[in-house]
Amino acid sequence: KEEKVRRTVKRVLKCDVTQPNPLAPLSLPPADCLLSALCLEGACKDLPAYRAALKNISSLVKPGGRLVLLAILEETFYMVGQRQFSCLYLDRESVEESVKEAGFDIEWLEMSQLCFPGTLYDAKEACVLVARKH
Ligand SMILES: C[S@@+](CC[C@H](N)C(=O)[O-])C[C@H]1O[C@@H](n2cnc3c(N)ncnc32)[C@H](O)[C@@H]1O
């Protein structure tokens, strides 16, 4: 599986979702599909920043293209080794509204309960959605 991923990935680019063009100074043709997993809630300090980040990454997707978003809900921190990172506390409604406001129609959404030990993170749920840009 790892071999297949390595063969498929053509380039690795720097990305900053807080910037209007997250790939600046590069400018790429808009994509058919954008996957964001466990990123925005770590990168954004508050809900306005989260909304802005979704608009920023929306600019990378072509009209009719899809966003696949994995968001962690009700989390304030997560651990990587001994380091603790803060996380924006989100609820499902805020995620859905922000995705719609960024120009997407949500086509599919699934919630799942998280039950890992509370010392690694304090999230309650995860939300995975597929949305189409209009
Ligand atoms: C919890 S990790 C998730 C990593 C990976 N997406 C995964 O699912 O395993 C959060 C990631 O967000 C990235 N990140 C933090 N601030 C960012 C920003 N402003 N723009 C883009 N990515 C950012 C971090 O570098 C880190 O890789």
The ligand as an SDF file (V2000), in Angstrom:
LIG
                    3D

 27 29  0  0  0  0  0  0  0  0999 V2000
   -2.9290   16.7240   13.6530 C   0  0  0  0  0  0  0  0  0  0  0  0
   -1.7800   16.9970   12.3440 S   0  0  0  0  0  0  0  0  0  0  0  0
   -2.5570   16.0680   11.0490 C   0  0  0  0  0  0  0  0  0  0  0  0
   -1.5860   15.6160   10.0220 C   0  0  0  0  0  0  0  0  0  0  0  0
   -2.1630   14.7580    8.8850 C   0  0  0  0  0  0  0  0  0  0  0  0
   -3.1000   15.5440    8.0870 N   0  0  0  0  0  0  0  0  0  0  0  0
   -2.8120   13.5180    9.3910 C   0  0  0  0  0  0  0  0  0  0  0  0
   -4.0170   13.3330    9.1940 O   0  0  0  0  0  0  0  0  0  0  0  0
   -2.1270   12.7070    9.9880 O   0  0  0  0  0  0  0  0  0  0  0  0
   -2.0980   18.6910   11.9560 C   0  0  0  0  0  0  0  0  0  0  0  0
   -1.3160   19.1800   10.7380 C   0  0  0  0  0  0  0  0  0  0  0  0
   -1.7120   20.5190   10.4330 O   0  0  0  0  0  0  0  0  0  0  0  0
   -0.5720   21.1780    9.9010 C   0  0  0  0  0  0  0  0  0  0  0  0
   -0.7530   22.6370    9.9640 N   0  0  0  0  0  0  0  0  0  0  0  0
   -0.6750   23.4470   11.0530 C   0  0  0  0  0  0  0  0  0  0  0  0
   -0.8610   24.7320   10.7000 N   0  0  0  0  0  0  0  0  0  0  0  0
   -1.0730   24.7230    9.3470 C   0  0  0  0  0  0  0  0  0  0  0  0
   -1.3320   25.7410    8.3900 C   0  0  0  0  0  0  0  0  0  0  0  0
   -1.4100   27.0520    8.7480 N   0  0  0  0  0  0  0  0  0  0  0  0
   -1.5100   25.3860    7.1000 N   0  0  0  0  0  0  0  0  0  0  0  0
   -1.4500   24.0810    6.7270 C   0  0  0  0  0  0  0  0  0  0  0  0
   -1.2060   23.0670    7.5780 N   0  0  0  0  0  0  0  0  0  0  0  0
   -1.0150   23.3920    8.8850 C   0  0  0  0  0  0  0  0  0  0  0  0
    0.5710   20.6810   10.7760 C   0  0  0  0  0  0  0  0  0  0  0  0
    1.8030   20.8270   10.1040 O   0  0  0  0  0  0  0  0  0  0  0  0
    0.1880   19.2010   10.9580 C   0  0  0  0  0  0  0  0  0  0  0  0
    0.8030   18.4150    9.9630 O   0  0  0  0  0  0  0  0  0  0  0  0
  1  2  1  0
  2  3  1  0
  2 10  1  0
  3  4  1  0
  4  5  1  0
  5  6  1  0
  5  7  1  0
  7  8  2  0
  7  9  1  0
 10 11  1  0
 11 12  1  0
 11 26  1  0
 12 13  1  0
 13 14  1  0
 13 24  1  0
 14 15  1  0
 14 23  1  0
 15 16  2  0
 16 17  1  0
 17 18  1  0
 17 23  2  0
 18 19  1  0
 18 20  2  0
 20 21  1  0
 21 22  2  0
 22 23  1  0
 24 25  1  0
 24 26  1  0
 26 27  1  0
M  CHG  2   2   1   9  -1
M  END
$$$$
